[in-house]
Amino acid sequence: MGVREKLIEFEESQGKRCTITLITENGKTTELTVENCRCVKSCDDNYIVLSVYGMNIRVTGAPLELNNFGVGSVRITGKIHSLTFDET
């Protein structure tokens, strides 16, 4: 296997993983970062549904704000109540 094939394989495997980071202040989750997000399926002030490889992530809270800070990465801020993971 050549360098080009290894690079393609690495890029494809990276797209199959997602990283979720939660930041908590004073016992309350205030920020959520999702890397390798494929798309935002739906959103409202109280919920956001993100599509990542193989599942959807539903974030509920109030009020939620969605920010894009890079290719495939999103940051959600606000008072986050829960996360739900649904396989697609």
DRENPAVEX-21851 format. One record per residue: x, y, z of N, C-alpha, C, O, CB in turn; residue number from 0; residue in one letter. Coordinates in Angstrom, 1 decimal, padded with zeros to 4 digits. Glycine has a CB too. Layout:
<pts>
PT     nX     nY     nZ    caX    caY    caZ     cX     cY     cZ     oX     oY     oZ    cbX    cbY    cbZ  nr rest
PT      X      Y      Z      X      Y      Z      X      Y      Z      X      Y      Z      X      Y      Z NUM    a
...
</pts>
This chain:
<pts>
PT     nX     nY     nZ    caX    caY    caZ     cX     cY     cZ     oX     oY     oZ    cbX    cbY    cbZ  nr rest
PT  000.9 -001.2  000.0  000.0  000.0  000.0  000.9  001.2  000.0  001.8  001.3  000.8 -001.0  000.0  001.2   0    m
PT  000.6  002.1 -000.9  001.4  003.3 -001.0  001.0  004.4 -000.1  000.0  004.3  000.7  001.3  003.9 -002.4   1    g
PT  001.7  005.5 -000.1  001.4  006.7  000.8  000.1  007.2  000.5 -000.7  007.6  001.4  002.5  007.7  000.7   2    v
PT -000.3  007.4 -000.8 -001.6  007.9 -001.2 -002.7  007.1 -000.6 -003.7  007.6 -000.1 -001.7  008.0 -002.7   3    r
PT -002.6  005.8 -000.8 -003.7  004.9 -000.3 -003.8  005.0  001.2 -004.9  005.0  001.8 -003.4  003.4 -000.7   4    e
PT -002.7  005.1  002.0 -002.7  005.2  003.4 -003.4  006.5  003.8 -004.1  006.5  004.8 -001.3  005.1  004.0   5    k
PT -003.1  007.6  003.1 -003.7  008.9  003.4 -005.2  008.8  003.2 -005.9  009.3  004.0 -003.0  010.0  002.6   6    l
PT -005.6  008.2  002.1 -007.1  008.1  001.9 -007.7  007.3  002.9 -008.8  007.7  003.4 -007.3  007.5  000.5   7    i
PT -007.1  006.2  003.3 -007.7  005.3  004.4 -007.8  006.1  005.7 -008.8  006.0  006.4 -006.8  004.1  004.6   8    e
PT -006.7  006.9  006.0 -006.7  007.7  007.3 -007.9  008.7  007.2 -008.6  008.9  008.2 -005.4  008.4  007.4   9    f
PT -008.0  009.4  006.1 -009.1  010.4  006.0 -010.5  009.8  006.1 -011.4  010.4  006.8 -009.0  011.2  004.7  10    e
PT -010.7  008.6  005.6 -012.0  008.0  005.7 -012.2  007.5  007.1 -013.4  007.6  007.5 -012.0  006.8  004.7  11    e
PT -011.2  007.0  007.8 -011.5  006.6  009.2 -011.7  007.8  010.1 -012.5  007.6  011.1 -010.3  005.8  009.7  12    s
PT -011.1  008.9  009.8 -011.3  010.1  010.6 -012.8  010.6  010.5 -013.4  011.1  011.5 -010.4  011.3  010.2  13    q
PT -013.4  010.4  009.3 -014.8  010.8  009.2 -015.8  009.9  009.9 -016.9  010.3  010.0 -015.1  010.8  007.7  14    g
PT -015.3  008.8  010.3 -016.2  007.8  011.0 -016.2  008.0  012.6 -016.9  007.4  013.3 -015.8  006.4  010.7  15    k
PT -015.4  009.0  013.0 -015.3  009.2  014.5 -015.8  010.6  014.7 -015.7  011.5  013.9 -013.9  009.0  015.0  16    r
PT -016.3  010.8  015.9 -016.7  012.2  016.3 -016.2  012.3  017.8 -016.1  011.4  018.5 -018.2  012.4  016.2  17    c
PT -015.8  013.5  018.1 -015.3  013.9  019.4 -016.3  014.8  020.1 -016.7  015.9  019.5 -013.9  014.4  019.4  18    t
PT -016.8  014.5  021.3 -017.7  015.4  022.0 -017.0  015.9  023.3 -016.5  015.1  024.0 -019.0  014.7  022.3  19    i
PT -017.0  017.2  023.5 -016.4  017.8  024.6 -017.4  018.6  025.4 -018.1  019.5  024.8 -015.2  018.6  024.3  20    t
PT -017.6  018.3  026.7 -018.5  019.1  027.5 -017.7  019.9  028.5 -016.8  019.5  029.0 -019.5  018.1  028.3  21    l
PT -018.2  021.2  028.7 -017.6  022.1  029.6 -018.7  022.4  030.7 -019.8  022.8  030.3 -017.0  023.4  029.0  22    i
PT -018.3  022.2  031.9 -019.3  022.4  033.0 -018.7  023.5  033.9 -017.6  023.5  034.3 -019.5  021.1  033.8  23    t
PT -019.6  024.4  034.3 -019.3  025.5  035.2 -020.3  025.5  036.3 -021.5  025.5  036.1 -019.3  026.9  034.5  24    e
PT -019.9  025.5  037.6 -020.8  025.5  038.8 -021.8  024.4  038.7 -022.9  024.5  039.1 -021.5  026.8  038.9  25    n
PT -021.4  023.2  038.3 -022.2  022.0  038.2 -023.2  022.0  037.1 -024.1  021.1  037.0 -023.0  021.9  039.5  26    g
PT -023.1  023.0  036.2 -024.1  023.0  035.0 -023.3  023.0  033.7 -022.3  023.7  033.6 -025.0  024.3  035.1  27    k
PT -023.7  022.2  032.8 -023.1  022.1  031.5 -023.4  023.3  030.7 -024.6  023.6  030.4 -023.5  020.8  030.7  28    t
PT -022.4  024.1  030.3 -022.7  025.3  029.6 -022.2  025.3  028.1 -022.5  026.2  027.4 -022.0  026.5  030.3  29    t
PT -021.3  024.4  027.8 -020.8  024.3  026.4 -020.6  022.9  025.9 -020.1  022.1  026.7 -019.5  025.2  026.3  30    e
PT -020.9  022.7  024.7 -020.7  021.4  024.1 -020.0  021.6  022.7 -020.5  022.4  021.9 -022.0  020.6  023.9  31    l
PT -018.9  020.8  022.5 -018.2  020.9  021.2 -018.3  019.6  020.5 -018.0  018.6  021.2 -016.8  021.4  021.4  32    t
PT -018.7  019.5  019.2 -018.8  018.3  018.5 -017.9  018.4  017.3 -018.1  019.3  016.4 -020.2  017.9  018.1  33    v
PT -016.9  017.6  017.1 -016.0  017.6  016.0 -016.4  016.5  015.0 -016.9  015.4  015.5 -014.5  017.4  016.4  34    e
PT -016.2  016.7  013.7 -016.6  015.7  012.7 -018.2  015.6  012.6 -018.7  014.6  012.4 -016.0  014.4  012.9  35    n
PT -018.8  016.8  012.8 -020.3  016.8  012.6 -020.6  016.9  011.1 -020.0  017.7  010.4 -020.9  018.1  013.3  36    c
PT -021.5  016.0  010.6 -021.8  016.0  009.2 -022.7  017.1  008.8 -022.6  017.7  007.8 -022.4  014.6  008.8  37    r
PT -023.8  017.3  009.6 -024.7  018.4  009.4 -025.6  018.7  010.6 -025.7  017.9  011.5 -025.6  018.1  008.1  38    c
PT -026.2  019.8  010.5 -027.3  020.2  011.5 -028.6  019.8  010.9 -029.0  020.4  009.9 -027.2  021.7  012.0  39    v
PT -029.3  018.8  011.5 -030.5  018.3  011.0 -031.7  019.2  011.3 -032.5  019.4  010.4 -030.8  016.9  011.5  40    k
PT -031.7  019.7  012.5 -032.8  020.7  012.9 -032.3  021.4  014.1 -031.5  020.9  014.9 -034.1  019.9  013.1  41    s
PT -032.9  022.6  014.3 -032.6  023.3  015.5 -033.7  024.3  015.9 -034.6  024.7  015.1 -031.3  024.1  015.3  42    c
PT -033.7  024.6  017.2 -034.7  025.5  017.8 -034.0  026.2  019.0 -032.8  025.8  019.2 -036.0  024.7  018.2  43    d
PT -034.6  027.0  019.7 -034.0  027.6  020.9 -033.8  026.6  022.0 -033.0  026.7  022.8 -034.9  028.8  021.4  44    d
PT -034.6  025.5  022.0 -034.6  024.5  023.0 -034.0  023.1  022.6 -033.8  022.3  023.5 -036.0  024.3  023.5  45    n
PT -033.7  022.9  021.4 -033.1  021.6  021.0 -032.3  021.8  019.7 -032.6  022.7  018.9 -034.1  020.5  020.8  46    y
PT -031.3  021.0  019.5 -030.5  021.0  018.3 -030.2  019.5  018.0 -029.8  018.7  018.9 -029.1  021.8  018.4  47    i
PT -030.4  019.1  016.7 -030.1  017.7  016.3 -028.9  017.8  015.3 -029.0  018.4  014.3 -031.4  017.0  015.7  48    v
PT -027.9  017.1  015.7 -026.7  017.0  014.8 -026.5  015.6  014.2 -026.8  014.6  014.9 -025.4  017.4  015.6  49    l
PT -026.1  015.5  013.0 -025.8  014.2  012.4 -024.3  014.0  012.4 -023.5  014.8  011.9 -026.4  014.2  010.9  50    s
PT -023.8  012.9  013.0 -022.4  012.5  012.9 -022.5  011.1  012.3 -023.5  010.5  012.1 -021.8  012.5  014.4  51    v
PT -021.3  010.5  012.1 -021.2  009.2  011.4 -022.0  008.1  012.2 -021.5  007.8  013.3 -019.8  008.8  011.2  52    y
PT -023.0  007.6  011.7 -023.7  006.5  012.3 -024.8  006.8  013.3 -025.5  005.9  013.8 -022.8  005.6  012.9  53    g
PT -024.9  008.1  013.6 -025.9  008.5  014.6 -026.3  009.9  014.6 -025.7  010.7  013.9 -025.4  008.1  016.0  54    m
PT -027.4  010.2  015.3 -027.8  011.6  015.5 -027.7  011.9  017.0 -027.9  011.1  017.8 -029.3  011.8  015.0  55    n
PT -027.3  013.2  017.2 -027.1  013.6  018.6 -028.2  014.7  018.8 -028.2  015.7  018.1 -025.7  014.1  018.9  56    i
PT -029.0  014.5  019.8 -030.1  015.5  020.1 -029.7  016.2  021.4 -029.5  015.6  022.4 -031.5  014.9  020.2  57    r
PT -029.5  017.5  021.4 -029.1  018.3  022.5 -030.3  019.1  022.9 -030.9  019.8  022.1 -027.9  019.2  022.2  58    v
PT -030.7  019.0  024.2 -031.8  019.8  024.7 -031.3  020.7  025.8 -030.4  020.4  026.6 -033.0  018.9  025.2  59    t
PT -031.9  021.9  025.9 -031.6  022.9  026.9 -032.3  024.2  026.6 -033.2  024.3  025.7 -030.0  023.1  026.9  60    g
PT -031.9  025.3  027.3 -032.5  026.5  027.1 -031.6  027.7  027.6 -031.0  027.5  028.7 -033.9  026.6  027.8  61    a
PT -031.5  028.7  026.9 -031.6  028.8  025.5 -030.3  028.3  024.9 -029.2  028.5  025.4 -031.9  030.3  025.0  62    p
PT -030.3  027.7  023.7 -029.2  027.1  023.1 -028.7  028.0  021.9 -029.6  028.6  021.2 -029.4  025.7  022.6  63    l
PT -027.4  028.2  021.7 -026.9  028.9  020.6 -025.9  028.0  019.9 -025.0  027.4  020.5 -026.2  030.2  021.1  64    e
PT -026.0  028.0  018.6 -025.1  027.1  017.8 -024.1  028.0  017.0 -024.5  029.0  016.4 -026.0  026.3  016.8  65    l
PT -022.8  027.6  017.1 -021.7  028.3  016.4 -020.9  027.3  015.6 -020.6  026.2  016.1 -020.9  029.1  017.4  66    n
PT -020.5  027.7  014.4 -019.6  026.9  013.6 -018.2  027.5  013.8 -018.1  028.7  013.5 -020.1  026.8  012.1  67    n
PT -017.2  026.6  014.1 -015.9  027.2  014.3 -014.9  026.5  013.5 -013.7  026.6  013.8 -015.6  027.2  015.8  68    f
PT -015.2  025.7  012.5 -014.3  025.1  011.7 -015.0  024.1  010.8 -016.2  023.9  010.9 -013.2  024.4  012.5  69    g
PT -014.3  023.5  009.9 -014.9  022.5  009.0 -015.3  021.3  009.8 -014.4  020.6  010.4 -013.8  022.1  007.9  70    v
PT -016.6  021.0  009.8 -017.1  019.8  010.5 -017.2  020.0  012.0 -017.4  019.0  012.7 -016.3  018.7  010.2  71    g
PT -017.0  021.1  012.6 -017.0  021.3  014.0 -018.0  022.4  014.4 -018.2  023.4  013.8 -015.6  021.7  014.6  72    s
PT -018.8  022.1  015.5 -019.8  023.0  016.0 -019.6  023.2  017.5 -019.2  022.3  018.2 -021.2  022.6  015.6  73    v
PT -020.0  024.3  018.0 -020.0  024.6  019.4 -021.5  025.0  019.8 -022.0  025.9  019.1 -019.0  025.7  019.8  74    r
PT -022.0  024.4  020.8 -023.3  024.8  021.3 -023.1  025.3  022.7 -022.5  024.7  023.6 -024.3  023.5  021.3  75    i
PT -023.7  026.5  023.0 -023.6  027.1  024.3 -025.0  027.4  024.8 -025.9  027.5  024.1 -022.8  028.4  024.2  76    t
PT -025.1  027.4  026.1 -026.3  027.6  026.8 -026.5  026.7  028.0 -025.5  026.0  028.3 -027.5  027.5  025.8  77    g
PT -027.6  026.6  028.6 -027.8  025.7  029.7 -028.3  024.3  029.1 -029.4  024.2  028.7 -028.9  026.2  030.7  78    k
PT -027.3  023.4  029.0 -027.6  022.1  028.3 -028.1  021.1  029.4 -027.5  020.9  030.4 -026.3  021.5  027.7  79    i
PT -029.3  020.6  029.1 -030.0  019.7  030.0 -029.7  018.2  029.7 -029.4  017.5  030.6 -031.5  019.9  029.9  80    h
PT -029.7  017.8  028.4 -029.5  016.4  028.1 -028.9  016.2  026.7 -029.1  017.1  025.8 -030.8  015.6  028.3  81    s
PT -028.3  015.0  026.5 -027.9  014.6  025.2 -028.5  013.2  025.0 -028.6  012.4  025.8 -026.3  014.4  025.1  82    l
PT -029.0  013.0  023.7 -029.6  011.7  023.3 -028.9  011.3  022.1 -028.7  012.1  021.1 -031.2  011.9  023.1  83    t
PT -028.5  010.0  022.0 -027.9  009.4  020.9 -028.8  008.4  020.2 -029.2  007.5  020.9 -026.5  008.8  021.3  84    f
PT -029.1  008.6  018.9 -029.9  007.7  018.2 -029.2  007.2  017.0 -028.6  008.0  016.2 -031.2  008.4  017.7  85    d
PT -029.1  005.9  016.8 -028.4  005.3  015.7 -029.2  005.5  014.4 -030.5  005.5  014.5 -028.2  003.8  015.9  86    e
PT -028.5  005.7  013.3 -029.2  005.9  012.0 -029.0  004.7  011.2 -029.6  004.7  010.0 -028.7  007.2  011.3  87    t
</pts>
